[in-house]
Amino acid sequence: MSKPYPTIIAGLRSPSEMVGGIVYFGRMLDKIRLHSEGKLPEDWSAMVGDSHAGSFDSRCCSFLHIDYADLAAETIKGGSDEEMLEWAFAKGCKPGAEEIEVWNGFMMKRGWRDAASQRVKERLKEIGLEPDTVATMFEFMDLDEGRR
């Protein structure tokens, strides 16, 4: 049985959109804000945060050397994306340009010829699409959320 497709969530940006030159961070902030307002689908709640090793939220927090719960608490207080990123840099670390380039490249290609390739195929099957429709998780998210 297929999941509903596409999954349109108002206020949730593409994982490719950057904040301060860093992919995914803005999407994670969107998820925090939407979750706190009860606007994420129920089945998404289990995947919000860093409780799943290897999740994009977990990887992003690890990259910035911050705790997800601390970021969530700070984000819910208010503030712009840029202010949240500056907070993350102050509490964790501020990666250099080359580290950001490696991060962005890794994240944007996740699922293409790597350990996550099978997961991309599984997610495509869940929504009733052919396994070669897209190659990466970012492409899948954009497709599944009606941006492709």
N, CA, C and O atoms as a GROMACS GRO file, in nm:
protein
  592
    1MET      N    1   0.084  -0.119   0.000
    1MET     CA    2   0.000   0.000   0.000
    1MET      C    3   0.088   0.124   0.000
    1MET      O    4   0.181   0.135   0.080
    2SER      N    5   0.059   0.217  -0.088
    2SER     CA    6   0.137   0.339  -0.101
    2SER      C    7   0.094   0.443   0.000
    2SER      O    8  -0.021   0.449   0.043
    3LYS      N    9   0.192   0.527   0.039
    3LYS     CA   10   0.161   0.642   0.123
    3LYS      C   11   0.106   0.752   0.033
    3LYS      O   12   0.130   0.751  -0.087
    4PRO      N   13   0.030   0.846   0.091
    4PRO     CA   14  -0.019   0.959   0.010
    4PRO      C   15   0.098   1.034  -0.053
    4PRO      O   16   0.201   1.056   0.011
    5TYR      N   17   0.081   1.073  -0.177
    5TYR     CA   18   0.187   1.143  -0.250
    5TYR      C   19   0.122   1.252  -0.332
    5TYR      O   20   0.021   1.223  -0.396
    6PRO      N   21   0.170   1.371  -0.337
    6PRO     CA   22   0.284   1.420  -0.258
    6PRO      C   23   0.242   1.459  -0.117
    6PRO      O   24   0.124   1.475  -0.087
    7THR      N   25   0.342   1.472  -0.031
    7THR     CA   26   0.323   1.515   0.107
    7THR      C   27   0.354   1.664   0.113
    7THR      O   28   0.469   1.704   0.129
    8ILE      N   29   0.252   1.745   0.100
    8ILE     CA   30   0.271   1.890   0.100
    8ILE      C   31   0.260   1.940   0.245
    8ILE      O   32   0.159   1.919   0.312
    9ILE      N   33   0.366   2.005   0.291
    9ILE     CA   34   0.367   2.061   0.427
    9ILE      C   35   0.403   2.208   0.414
    9ILE      O   36   0.518   2.243   0.388
   10ALA      N   37   0.305   2.294   0.434
   10ALA     CA   38   0.328   2.437   0.424
   10ALA      C   39   0.435   2.480   0.523
   10ALA      O   40   0.430   2.443   0.641
   11GLY      N   41   0.532   2.557   0.475
   11GLY     CA   42   0.637   2.609   0.561
   11GLY      C   43   0.759   2.520   0.573
   11GLY      O   44   0.851   2.552   0.648
   12LEU      N   45   0.762   2.409   0.500
   12LEU     CA   46   0.878   2.319   0.504
   12LEU      C   47   0.957   2.336   0.375
   12LEU      O   48   0.909   2.301   0.266
   13ARG      N   49   1.076   2.388   0.388
   13ARG     CA   50   1.157   2.417   0.269
   13ARG      C   51   1.234   2.294   0.221
   13ARG      O   52   1.246   2.193   0.291
   14SER      N   53   1.286   2.307   0.102
   14SER     CA   54   1.370   2.203   0.042
   14SER      C   55   1.495   2.184   0.126
   14SER      O   56   1.548   2.280   0.182
   15PRO      N   57   1.544   2.060   0.135
   15PRO     CA   58   1.669   2.039   0.207
   15PRO      C   59   1.789   2.106   0.140
   15PRO      O   60   1.891   2.128   0.204
   16SER      N   61   1.776   2.138   0.012
   16SER     CA   62   1.885   2.202  -0.063
   16SER      C   63   1.899   2.350  -0.034
   16SER      O   64   2.005   2.408  -0.061
   17GLU      N   65   1.795   2.412   0.019
   17GLU     CA   66   1.803   2.555   0.049
   17GLU      C   67   1.905   2.577   0.161
   17GLU      O   68   1.913   2.501   0.257
   18MET      N   69   1.982   2.682   0.144
   18MET     CA   70   2.092   2.709   0.237
   18MET      C   71   2.061   2.821   0.335
   18MET      O   72   1.990   2.917   0.304
   19VAL      N   73   2.118   2.807   0.452
   19VAL     CA   74   2.124   2.914   0.551
   19VAL      C   75   2.273   2.930   0.580
   19VAL      O   76   2.339   2.836   0.623
   20GLY      N   77   2.324   3.049   0.556
   20GLY     CA   78   2.467   3.073   0.577
   20GLY      C   79   2.556   2.982   0.495
   20GLY      O   80   2.667   2.948   0.536
   21GLY      N   81   2.507   2.942   0.379
   21GLY     CA   82   2.585   2.855   0.291
   21GLY      C   83   2.578   2.708   0.325
   21GLY      O   84   2.647   2.627   0.263
   22ILE      N   85   2.496   2.670   0.423
   22ILE     CA   86   2.486   2.532   0.471
   22ILE      C   87   2.350   2.473   0.433
   22ILE      O   88   2.246   2.529   0.467
   23VAL      N   89   2.352   2.360   0.361
   23VAL     CA   90   2.228   2.292   0.326
   23VAL      C   91   2.169   2.224   0.448
   23VAL      O   92   2.240   2.192   0.543
   24TYR      N   93   2.040   2.202   0.444
   24TYR     CA   94   1.960   2.127   0.539
   24TYR      C   95   1.931   2.200   0.671
   24TYR      O   96   1.826   2.176   0.730
   25PHE      N   97   2.018   2.285   0.718
   25PHE     CA   98   1.997   2.349   0.847
   25PHE      C   99   1.863   2.421   0.854
   25PHE      O  100   1.791   2.408   0.953
   26GLY      N  101   1.827   2.496   0.750
   26GLY     CA  102   1.700   2.568   0.749
   26GLY      C  103   1.581   2.475   0.754
   26GLY      O  104   1.482   2.504   0.820
   27ARG      N  105   1.590   2.362   0.684
   27ARG     CA  106   1.482   2.264   0.687
   27ARG      C  107   1.465   2.208   0.828
   27ARG      O  108   1.353   2.188   0.875
   28MET      N  109   1.577   2.183   0.896
   28MET     CA  110   1.569   2.133   1.032
   28MET      C  111   1.500   2.236   1.122
   28MET      O  112   1.419   2.199   1.207
   29LEU      N  113   1.531   2.363   1.104
   29LEU     CA  114   1.462   2.467   1.181
   29LEU      C  115   1.312   2.468   1.150
   29LEU      O  116   1.230   2.481   1.240
   30ASP      N  117   1.278   2.453   1.022
   30ASP     CA  118   1.137   2.446   0.984
   30ASP      C  119   1.068   2.331   1.056
   30ASP      O  120   0.958   2.347   1.109
   31LYS      N  121   1.133   2.214   1.057
   31LYS     CA  122   1.074   2.098   1.123
   31LYS      C  123   1.054   2.123   1.272
   31LYS      O  124   0.952   2.084   1.328
   32ILE      N  125   1.151   2.187   1.336
   32ILE     CA  126   1.139   2.219   1.478
   32ILE      C  127   1.018   2.310   1.500
   32ILE      O  128   0.935   2.283   1.587
   33ARG      N  129   1.009   2.415   1.422
   33ARG     CA  130   0.899   2.511   1.438
   33ARG      C  131   0.764   2.446   1.409
   33ARG      O  132   0.669   2.463   1.486
   34LEU      N  133   0.756   2.372   1.300
   34LEU     CA  134   0.630   2.307   1.263
   34LEU      C  135   0.589   2.202   1.366
   34LEU      O  136   0.472   2.190   1.401
   35HIS      N  137   0.686   2.126   1.415
   35HIS     CA  138   0.657   2.024   1.516
   35HIS      C  139   0.604   2.089   1.643
   35HIS      O  140   0.509   2.038   1.704
   36SER      N  141   0.663   2.199   1.684
   36SER     CA  142   0.618   2.267   1.807
   36SER      C  143   0.477   2.323   1.792
   36SER      O  144   0.407   2.342   1.891
   37GLU      N  145   0.437   2.349   1.667
   37GLU     CA  146   0.302   2.400   1.640
   37GLU      C  147   0.203   2.289   1.605
   37GLU      O  148   0.087   2.316   1.576
   38GLY      N  149   0.249   2.164   1.608
   38GLY     CA  150   0.162   2.051   1.575
   38GLY      C  151   0.126   2.044   1.427
   38GLY      O  152   0.020   1.993   1.392
   39LYS      N  153   0.213   2.096   1.341
   39LYS     CA  154   0.183   2.102   1.198
   39LYS      C  155   0.259   2.000   1.113
   39LYS      O  156   0.251   2.005   0.990
   40LEU      N  157   0.331   1.909   1.176
   40LEU     CA  158   0.395   1.802   1.100
   40LEU      C  159   0.304   1.680   1.102
   40LEU      O  160   0.234   1.657   1.200
   41PRO      N  161   0.305   1.602   0.994
   41PRO     CA  162   0.226   1.478   0.997
   41PRO      C  163   0.266   1.392   1.116
   41PRO      O  164   0.382   1.392   1.157
   42GLU      N  165   0.170   1.319   1.169
   42GLU     CA  166   0.194   1.240   1.289
   42GLU      C  167   0.310   1.142   1.273
   42GLU      O  168   0.390   1.125   1.364
   43ASP      N  169   0.318   1.078   1.156
   43ASP     CA  170   0.425   0.979   1.137
   43ASP      C  171   0.563   1.042   1.123
   43ASP      O  172   0.663   0.970   1.123
   44TRP      N  173   0.572   1.173   1.112
   44TRP     CA  174   0.700   1.243   1.106
   44TRP      C  175   0.757   1.265   1.246
   44TRP      O  176   0.879   1.277   1.261
   45SER      N  177   0.673   1.270   1.347
   45SER     CA  178   0.717   1.304   1.482
   45SER      C  179   0.829   1.214   1.531
   45SER      O  180   0.920   1.260   1.600
   46ALA      N  181   0.823   1.086   1.498
   46ALA     CA  182   0.925   0.992   1.544
   46ALA      C  183   1.061   1.021   1.482
   46ALA      O  184   1.163   0.981   1.538
   47MET      N  185   1.064   1.088   1.368
   47MET     CA  186   1.189   1.115   1.298
   47MET      C  187   1.241   1.257   1.320
   47MET      O  188   1.342   1.296   1.260
   48VAL      N  189   1.174   1.333   1.404
   48VAL     CA  190   1.221   1.468   1.434
   48VAL      C  191   1.326   1.458   1.543
   48VAL      O  192   1.304   1.391   1.644
   49GLY      N  193   1.438   1.524   1.523
   49GLY     CA  194   1.541   1.525   1.625
   49GLY      C  195   1.657   1.434   1.592
   49GLY      O  196   1.673   1.387   1.479
   50ASP      N  197   1.738   1.411   1.693
   50ASP     CA  198   1.861   1.335   1.671
   50ASP      C  199   1.859   1.198   1.737
   50ASP      O  200   1.964   1.140   1.763
   51SER      N  201   1.740   1.147   1.763
   51SER     CA  202   1.731   1.017   1.830
   51SER      C  203   1.765   0.901   1.737
   51SER      O  204   1.791   0.790   1.784
   52HIS      N  205   1.764   0.923   1.607
   52HIS     CA  206   1.798   0.818   1.511
   52HIS      C  207   1.936   0.846   1.452
   52HIS      O  208   1.955   0.941   1.376
   53ALA      N  209   2.032   0.763   1.488
   53ALA     CA  210   2.167   0.779   1.435
   53ALA      C  211   2.161   0.773   1.283
   53ALA      O  212   2.097   0.685   1.225
   54GLY      N  213   2.228   0.865   1.220
   54GLY     CA  214   2.229   0.868   1.075
   54GLY      C  215   2.118   0.951   1.013
   54GLY      O  216   2.119   0.975   0.893
   55SER      N  217   2.021   0.995   1.096
   55SER     CA  218   1.916   1.082   1.041
   55SER      C  219   1.980   1.215   1.002
   55SER      O  220   2.086   1.251   1.053
   56PHE      N  221   1.916   1.287   0.913
   56PHE     CA  222   1.973   1.414   0.870
   56PHE      C  223   1.978   1.515   0.985
   56PHE      O  224   2.072   1.593   0.994
   57ASP      N  225   1.878   1.514   1.073
   57ASP     CA  226   1.882   1.602   1.191
   57ASP      C  227   2.005   1.568   1.276
   57ASP      O  228   2.079   1.656   1.318
   58SER      N  229   2.024   1.440   1.301
   58SER     CA  230   2.137   1.395   1.381
   58SER      C  231   2.269   1.433   1.317
   58SER      O  232   2.360   1.481   1.384
   59ARG      N  233   2.280   1.412   1.186
   59ARG     CA  234   2.403   1.445   1.115
   59ARG      C  235   2.431   1.595   1.119
   59ARG      O  236   2.546   1.637   1.138
   60CYS      N  237   2.328   1.675   1.103
   60CYS     CA  238   2.346   1.821   1.102
   60CYS      C  239   2.392   1.869   1.239
   60CYS      O  240   2.483   1.952   1.248
   61CYS      N  241   2.331   1.819   1.345
   61CYS     CA  242   2.373   1.858   1.479
   61CYS      C  243   2.515   1.812   1.508
   61CYS      O  244   2.593   1.884   1.569
   62SER      N  245   2.548   1.693   1.465
   62SER     CA  246   2.683   1.642   1.482
   62SER      C  247   2.784   1.728   1.406
   62SER      O  248   2.891   1.759   1.457
   63PHE      N  249   2.749   1.766   1.284
   63PHE     CA  250   2.836   1.852   1.203
   63PHE      C  251   2.866   1.983   1.274
   63PHE      O  252   2.979   2.032   1.271
   64LEU      N  253   2.764   2.039   1.338
   64LEU     CA  254   2.780   2.168   1.407
   64LEU      C  255   2.822   2.154   1.553
   64LEU      O  256   2.844   2.254   1.621
   65HIS      N  257   2.831   2.029   1.602
   65HIS     CA  258   2.871   2.001   1.740
   65HIS      C  259   2.773   2.065   1.840
   65HIS      O  260   2.814   2.127   1.938
   66ILE      N  261   2.644   2.047   1.812
   66ILE     CA  262   2.541   2.099   1.902
   66ILE      C  263   2.444   1.988   1.939
   66ILE      O  264   2.436   1.885   1.872
   67ASP      N  265   2.370   2.010   2.046
   67ASP     CA  266   2.267   1.917   2.090
   67ASP      C  267   2.134   1.958   2.028
   67ASP      O  268   2.095   2.074   2.034
   68TYR      N  269   2.064   1.862   1.969
   68TYR     CA  270   1.937   1.892   1.904
   68TYR      C  271   1.837   1.954   2.001
   68TYR      O  272   1.770   2.052   1.967
   69ALA      N  273   1.826   1.898   2.120
   69ALA     CA  274   1.727   1.950   2.216
   69ALA      C  275   1.757   2.096   2.250
   69ALA      O  276   1.664   2.176   2.265
   70ASP      N  277   1.883   2.131   2.262
   70ASP     CA  278   1.919   2.271   2.289
   70ASP      C  279   1.882   2.360   2.171
   70ASP      O  280   1.829   2.470   2.189
   71LEU      N  281   1.911   2.312   2.050
   71LEU     CA  282   1.875   2.389   1.930
   71LEU      C  283   1.725   2.407   1.921
   71LEU      O  284   1.676   2.516   1.892
   72ALA      N  285   1.650   2.300   1.947
   72ALA     CA  286   1.504   2.309   1.942
   72ALA      C  287   1.451   2.410   2.042
   72ALA      O  288   1.365   2.492   2.009
   73ALA      N  289   1.502   2.406   2.164
   73ALA     CA  290   1.456   2.500   2.268
   73ALA      C  291   1.487   2.643   2.228
   73ALA      O  292   1.404   2.732   2.247
   74GLU      N  293   1.604   2.666   2.173
   74GLU     CA  294   1.643   2.801   2.131
   74GLU      C  295   1.558   2.847   2.012
   74GLU      O  296   1.517   2.963   2.007
   75THR      N  297   1.533   2.758   1.918
   75THR     CA  298   1.456   2.792   1.798
   75THR      C  299   1.313   2.830   1.834
   75THR      O  300   1.257   2.925   1.779
   76ILE      N  301   1.255   2.756   1.926
   76ILE     CA  302   1.116   2.782   1.966
   76ILE      C  303   1.101   2.918   2.036
   76ILE      O  304   0.993   2.976   2.036
   77LYS      N  305   1.209   2.968   2.096
   77LYS     CA  306   1.205   3.101   2.158
   77LYS      C  307   1.184   3.211   2.055
   77LYS      O  308   1.135   3.319   2.087
   78GLY      N  309   1.220   3.182   1.931
   78GLY     CA  310   1.209   3.282   1.825
   78GLY      C  311   1.347   3.317   1.772
   78GLY      O  312   1.449   3.275   1.826
   79GLY      N  313   1.347   3.394   1.668
   79GLY     CA  314   1.473   3.434   1.606
   79GLY      C  315   1.478   3.387   1.462
   79GLY      O  316   1.411   3.292   1.424
   80SER      N  317   1.557   3.455   1.384
   80SER     CA  318   1.570   3.424   1.243
   80SER      C  319   1.658   3.302   1.223
   80SER      O  320   1.727   3.257   1.315
   81ASP      N  321   1.654   3.248   1.103
   81ASP     CA  322   1.741   3.136   1.068
   81ASP      C  323   1.888   3.172   1.090
   81ASP      O  324   1.965   3.093   1.145
   82GLU      N  325   1.923   3.291   1.048
   82GLU     CA  326   2.062   3.335   1.061
   82GLU      C  327   2.102   3.346   1.208
   82GLU      O  328   2.215   3.313   1.244
   83GLU      N  329   2.010   3.394   1.293
   83GLU     CA  330   2.038   3.402   1.436
   83GLU      C  331   2.055   3.262   1.496
   83GLU      O  332   2.140   3.242   1.582
   84MET      N  333   1.976   3.167   1.450
   84MET     CA  334   1.989   3.030   1.499
   84MET      C  335   2.122   2.970   1.456
   84MET      O  336   2.185   2.898   1.532
   85LEU      N  337   2.165   3.000   1.335
   85LEU     CA  338   2.294   2.950   1.288
   85LEU      C  339   2.408   3.012   1.368
   85LEU      O  340   2.502   2.942   1.405
   86GLU      N  341   2.400   3.141   1.396
   86GLU     CA  342   2.502   3.205   1.478
   86GLU      C  343   2.503   3.146   1.618
   86GLU      O  344   2.610   3.126   1.677
   87TRP      N  345   2.385   3.116   1.672
   87TRP     CA  346   2.376   3.050   1.802
   87TRP      C  347   2.446   2.915   1.796
   87TRP      O  348   2.522   2.880   1.887
   88ALA      N  349   2.421   2.839   1.689
   88ALA     CA  350   2.484   2.706   1.674
   88ALA      C  351   2.636   2.719   1.666
   88ALA      O  352   2.708   2.640   1.727
   89PHE      N  353   2.684   2.818   1.591
   89PHE     CA  354   2.828   2.839   1.582
   89PHE      C  355   2.887   2.871   1.719
   89PHE      O  356   2.996   2.823   1.753
   90ALA      N  357   2.817   2.953   1.797
   90ALA     CA  358   2.867   2.993   1.929
   90ALA      C  359   2.864   2.876   2.029
   90ALA      O  360   2.955   2.863   2.111
   91LYS      N  361   2.761   2.793   2.022
   91LYS     CA  362   2.747   2.680   2.116
   91LYS      C  363   2.827   2.558   2.074
   91LYS      O  364   2.871   2.479   2.158
   92GLY      N  365   2.846   2.543   1.945
   92GLY     CA  366   2.918   2.427   1.893
   92GLY      C  367   3.046   2.468   1.825
   92GLY      O  368   3.144   2.505   1.890
   93CYS      N  369   3.045   2.461   1.694
   93CYS     CA  370   3.163   2.504   1.619
   93CYS      C  371   3.119   2.572   1.490
   93CYS      O  372   3.008   2.550   1.440
   94LYS      N  373   3.207   2.654   1.439
   94LYS     CA  374   3.182   2.719   1.311
   94LYS      C  375   3.272   2.652   1.207
   94LYS      O  376   3.393   2.675   1.206
   95PRO      N  377   3.214   2.570   1.120
   95PRO     CA  378   3.297   2.501   1.022
   95PRO      C  379   3.356   2.599   0.921
   95PRO      O  380   3.297   2.703   0.890
   96GLY      N  381   3.473   2.562   0.871
   96GLY     CA  382   3.537   2.643   0.768
   96GLY      C  383   3.473   2.619   0.632
   96GLY      O  384   3.389   2.530   0.616
   97ALA      N  385   3.515   2.698   0.534
   97ALA     CA  386   3.457   2.690   0.400
   97ALA      C  387   3.472   2.551   0.339
   97ALA      O  388   3.379   2.501   0.276
   98GLU      N  389   3.587   2.489   0.357
   98GLU     CA  390   3.608   2.355   0.300
   98GLU      C  391   3.522   2.251   0.370
   98GLU      O  392   3.468   2.161   0.305
   99GLU      N  393   3.508   2.261   0.501
   99GLU     CA  394   3.421   2.169   0.575
   99GLU      C  395   3.276   2.182   0.528
   99GLU      O  396   3.206   2.082   0.513
  100ILE      N  397   3.231   2.305   0.506
  100ILE     CA  398   3.095   2.329   0.457
  100ILE      C  399   3.079   2.271   0.317
  100ILE      O  400   2.976   2.211   0.286
  101GLU      N  401   3.180   2.288   0.233
  101GLU     CA  402   3.174   2.231   0.098
  101GLU      C  403   3.160   2.079   0.103
  101GLU      O  404   3.082   2.021   0.028
  102VAL      N  405   3.236   2.015   0.190
  102VAL     CA  406   3.229   1.869   0.204
  102VAL      C  407   3.092   1.829   0.258
  102VAL      O  408   3.030   1.735   0.208
  103TRP      N  409   3.044   1.899   0.360
  103TRP     CA  410   2.911   1.872   0.418
  103TRP      C  411   2.803   1.882   0.311
  103TRP      O  412   2.723   1.791   0.293
  104ASN      N  413   2.802   1.995   0.240
  104ASN     CA  414   2.699   2.016   0.138
  104ASN      C  415   2.704   1.908   0.032
  104ASN      O  416   2.600   1.856  -0.009
  105GLY      N  417   2.824   1.874  -0.014
  105GLY     CA  418   2.838   1.770  -0.116
  105GLY      C  419   2.789   1.635  -0.067
  105GLY      O  420   2.720   1.564  -0.140
  106PHE      N  421   2.825   1.600   0.055
  106PHE     CA  422   2.781   1.474   0.113
  106PHE      C  423   2.628   1.469   0.124
  106PHE      O  424   2.565   1.372   0.080
  107MET      N  425   2.571   1.572   0.181
  107MET     CA  426   2.426   1.573   0.203
  107MET      C  427   2.349   1.573   0.072
  107MET      O  428   2.249   1.502   0.058
  108MET      N  429   2.393   1.653  -0.023
  108MET     CA  430   2.318   1.663  -0.149
  108MET      C  431   2.329   1.536  -0.232
  108MET      O  432   2.244   1.511  -0.318
  109LYS      N  433   2.430   1.455  -0.208
  109LYS     CA  434   2.447   1.331  -0.284
  109LYS      C  435   2.405   1.207  -0.206
  109LYS      O  436   2.414   1.096  -0.259
  110ARG      N  437   2.359   1.223  -0.083
  110ARG     CA  438   2.324   1.107   0.000
  110ARG      C  439   2.218   1.024  -0.070
  110ARG      O  440   2.112   1.074  -0.108
  111GLY      N  441   2.248   0.896  -0.088
  111GLY     CA  442   2.158   0.806  -0.157
  111GLY      C  443   2.207   0.769  -0.296
  111GLY      O  444   2.160   0.671  -0.355
  112TRP      N  445   2.299   0.845  -0.348
  112TRP     CA  446   2.353   0.816  -0.481
  112TRP      C  447   2.478   0.730  -0.466
  112TRP      O  448   2.584   0.778  -0.425
  113ARG      N  449   2.463   0.604  -0.500
  113ARG     CA  450   2.574   0.508  -0.497
  113ARG      C  451   2.642   0.499  -0.361
  113ARG      O  452   2.765   0.496  -0.352
  114ASP      N  453   2.562   0.493  -0.255
  114ASP     CA  454   2.618   0.480  -0.121
  114ASP      C  455   2.527   0.393  -0.035
  114ASP      O  456   2.434   0.330  -0.087
  115ALA      N  457   2.551   0.389   0.092
  115ALA     CA  458   2.476   0.303   0.183
  115ALA      C  459   2.327   0.339   0.191
  115ALA      O  460   2.247   0.257   0.235
  116ALA      N  461   2.289   0.458   0.149
  116ALA     CA  462   2.148   0.499   0.153
  116ALA      C  463   2.074   0.475   0.022
  116ALA      O  464   1.955   0.506   0.012
  117SER      N  465   2.141   0.421  -0.078
  117SER     CA  466   2.077   0.399  -0.209
  117SER      C  467   1.953   0.312  -0.197
  117SER      O  468   1.850   0.342  -0.258
  118GLN      N  469   1.961   0.205  -0.120
  118GLN     CA  470   1.846   0.116  -0.104
  118GLN      C  471   1.730   0.189  -0.036
  118GLN      O  472   1.614   0.166  -0.070
  119ARG      N  473   1.761   0.274   0.057
  119ARG     CA  474   1.655   0.350   0.127
  119ARG      C  475   1.581   0.442   0.030
  119ARG      O  476   1.459   0.455   0.040
  120VAL      N  477   1.652   0.504  -0.062
  120VAL     CA  478   1.587   0.589  -0.163
  120VAL      C  479   1.488   0.504  -0.243
  120VAL      O  480   1.375   0.546  -0.267
  121LYS      N  481   1.532   0.386  -0.284
  121LYS     CA  482   1.445   0.296  -0.361
  121LYS      C  483   1.322   0.255  -0.281
  121LYS      O  484   1.211   0.251  -0.334
  122GLU      N  485   1.342   0.225  -0.152
  122GLU     CA  486   1.231   0.187  -0.065
  122GLU      C  487   1.132   0.301  -0.050
  122GLU      O  488   1.011   0.279  -0.056
  123ARG      N  489   1.182   0.422  -0.030
  123ARG     CA  490   1.094   0.537  -0.014
  123ARG      C  491   1.014   0.562  -0.142
  123ARG      O  492   0.895   0.595  -0.136
  124LEU      N  493   1.078   0.546  -0.258
  124LEU     CA  494   1.007   0.562  -0.385
  124LEU      C  495   0.896   0.458  -0.398
  124LEU      O  496   0.785   0.491  -0.441
  125LYS      N  497   0.925   0.335  -0.360
  125LYS     CA  498   0.825   0.229  -0.366
  125LYS      C  499   0.706   0.262  -0.275
  125LYS      O  500   0.591   0.238  -0.310
  126GLU      N  501   0.737   0.318  -0.156
  126GLU     CA  502   0.632   0.354  -0.060
  126GLU      C  503   0.530   0.450  -0.120
  126GLU      O  504   0.412   0.445  -0.085
  127ILE      N  505   0.575   0.537  -0.210
  127ILE     CA  506   0.482   0.633  -0.270
  127ILE      C  507   0.438   0.592  -0.411
  127ILE      O  508   0.375   0.670  -0.483
  128GLY      N  509   0.474   0.469  -0.449
  128GLY     CA  510   0.425   0.414  -0.575
  128GLY      C  511   0.502   0.455  -0.699
  128GLY      O  512   0.446   0.456  -0.808
  129LEU      N  513   0.629   0.490  -0.684
  129LEU     CA  514   0.709   0.532  -0.799
  129LEU      C  515   0.820   0.430  -0.828
  129LEU      O  516   0.856   0.350  -0.741
  130GLU      N  517   0.871   0.435  -0.948
  130GLU     CA  518   0.977   0.344  -0.991
  130GLU      C  519   1.106   0.372  -0.913
  130GLU      O  520   1.132   0.486  -0.875
  131PRO      N  521   1.187   0.267  -0.890
  131PRO     CA  522   1.307   0.282  -0.808
  131PRO      C  523   1.415   0.373  -0.865
  131PRO      O  524   1.505   0.414  -0.792
  132ASP      N  525   1.408   0.406  -0.991
  132ASP     CA  526   1.510   0.494  -1.049
  132ASP      C  527   1.456   0.633  -1.081
  132ASP      O  528   1.515   0.707  -1.161
  133THR      N  529   1.345   0.669  -1.019
  133THR     CA  530   1.284   0.800  -1.043
  133THR      C  531   1.378   0.914  -1.003
  133THR      O  532   1.392   1.011  -1.077
  134VAL      N  533   1.440   0.901  -0.887
  134VAL     CA  534   1.541   0.997  -0.840
  134VAL      C  535   1.656   0.918  -0.779
  134VAL      O  536   1.641   0.799  -0.750
  135ALA      N  537   1.770   0.983  -0.760
  135ALA     CA  538   1.889   0.913  -0.711
  135ALA      C  539   1.929   0.948  -0.569
  135ALA      O  540   2.000   0.870  -0.505
  136THR      N  541   1.887   1.063  -0.517
  136THR     CA  542   1.933   1.105  -0.384
  136THR      C  543   1.816   1.129  -0.290
  136THR      O  544   1.702   1.144  -0.333
  137MET      N  545   1.846   1.134  -0.161
  137MET     CA  546   1.742   1.162  -0.062
  137MET      C  547   1.690   1.304  -0.076
  137MET      O  548   1.570   1.327  -0.059
  138PHE      N  549   1.777   1.400  -0.107
  138PHE     CA  550   1.729   1.537  -0.127
  138PHE      C  551   1.632   1.541  -0.244
  138PHE      O  552   1.527   1.606  -0.236
  139GLU      N  553   1.665   1.473  -0.354
  139GLU     CA  554   1.574   1.469  -0.469
  139GLU      C  555   1.443   1.402  -0.430
  139GLU      O  556   1.336   1.446  -0.471
  140PHE      N  557   1.452   1.294  -0.351
  140PHE     CA  558   1.330   1.226  -0.307
  140PHE      C  559   1.244   1.320  -0.223
  140PHE      O  560   1.123   1.328  -0.245
  141MET      N  561   1.304   1.390  -0.128
  141MET     CA  562   1.226   1.480  -0.044
  141MET      C  563   1.156   1.587  -0.128
  141MET      O  564   1.038   1.617  -0.106
  142ASP      N  565   1.228   1.643  -0.223
  142ASP     CA  566   1.167   1.744  -0.309
  142ASP      C  567   1.055   1.685  -0.393
  142ASP      O  568   0.951   1.748  -0.412
  143LEU      N  569   1.074   1.565  -0.443
  143LEU     CA  570   0.969   1.497  -0.521
  143LEU      C  571   0.849   1.467  -0.432
  143LEU      O  572   0.735   1.501  -0.467
  144ASP      N  573   0.873   1.403  -0.319
  144ASP     CA  574   0.767   1.363  -0.229
  144ASP      C  575   0.688   1.482  -0.175
  144ASP      O  576   0.570   1.469  -0.143
  145GLU      N  577   0.753   1.597  -0.164
  145GLU     CA  578   0.687   1.715  -0.107
  145GLU      C  579   0.639   1.811  -0.215
  145GLU      O  580   0.607   1.927  -0.186
  146GLY      N  581   0.633   1.764  -0.340
  146GLY     CA  582   0.571   1.841  -0.447
  146GLY      C  583   0.656   1.952  -0.505
  146GLY      O  584   0.601   2.043  -0.570
  147ARG      N  585   0.787   1.949  -0.486
  147ARG     CA  586   0.873   2.054  -0.542
  147ARG      C  587   0.938   2.013  -0.673
  147ARG      O  588   1.005   2.095  -0.735
  148ARG      N  589   0.921   1.889  -0.717
  148ARG     CA  590   0.979   1.841  -0.843
  148ARG      C  591   0.870   1.799  -0.936
  148ARG      O  592   0.897   1.755  -1.047
   0.00000   0.00000   0.00000
